[in-house]
Amino acid sequence: MPVSADMPIVRSALSMPGSNARALEKARGLACDCVIFDLEDAVAAESKAEARQMVAQTLAQGGLEPRHRVVRINPLDGAWGTDDLRALSRSPLDAILVPKVVSAEDVKAISGAMATAGFASHVSLWVMVETAASVLALERIARMARITPLGALVLGANDLSKDTGMIRTPGREALVPVLSQCVMAARAHGLLAIDSVLNAIGEDERLRAECRQGRQFGFDGKMLIHPSQIEAANEAFAPGEDELAEARAIVAAFDDPANAGKAVVTVNGQMAEELHRDEARALIARAEAIAAR
């Protein structure tokens, strides 16, 4: 299933600690497409309750649009996850991101918990893919989009490396099969696919290389941990000028009355079929949606 034109633009998904008041306020002025307020790994146990309240207050105050508003809660089988859901059920947000999801049954249970807590029907469920078990269950997890509000798969390479012993290198060689599987599962079921964070803040070339790699594999965007990473992600996951020029040429060729009824045309010396025309139109639509932001 190709990426739908009405899916949100999430080139840059910046994760911010829910316990950091300054960071929460700063979110309103950043150029990221998505803000993820983190109540899990970025918040110490003794600060969970306060962070939950701070995030709910930040969302209530508004001013975050058009950024996609997401909150990463704690696991529902732990001490804080259920309280997170209850506290956020009336907040103006777009998605709940849940860590440590390992099975389709987990997705169904979380969806039920969201309904019980009273979340609006438009609030999507995003899940972290960060364990060996979740990678092996990717297709079954993604298939739950048919009966739950599942909307995105978010790769969590840090926990996945810990769980599997994979060594993270600049080229992410060990992770390549997982990158492909994550995108395949997402595309098969109409979900967003968000690439993992890069911990190395300040390594601009490595960041840009990872963003390019993620785009090449088909990811919609990248999860980030620092505002300095936003520009690289926004650039990499947006159509480039050369891509747009080629796309417009393909669309124009098919629209040319001289090619009426043709299933194949030649554009700049390359064969283009109707599938290429459809891809070109989707690329142009994505560029227009980004420009409209």
Secondary structure, 3 states (H helix, E strand, C coil): CCCCCCCCCCCEEEEEECCCHHHHHHHHHCCCCEEEEECCCCCCHHHHHHHHHHHHHHHHHCCCCCCEEEEECCCCCCCCHHHHHHHHCCCCCCEEEECCCCCHHHHHHHHHHHHHHCCCCCCEEEEEECCHHHHHCHHHHHHHHHCCCEEEEEECHHHHHHHHCCCCCCCCHHHHHHHHHHHHHHHHCCCEEEECCCCCCCCHHHHHHHHHHHHHHCCCEEEECCHHHHHHHHHHCCCCHHHHHHHHHHHHHHHCHHHCCCCEEEECCEEEEHHHHHHHHHHHHHHHHHHHC
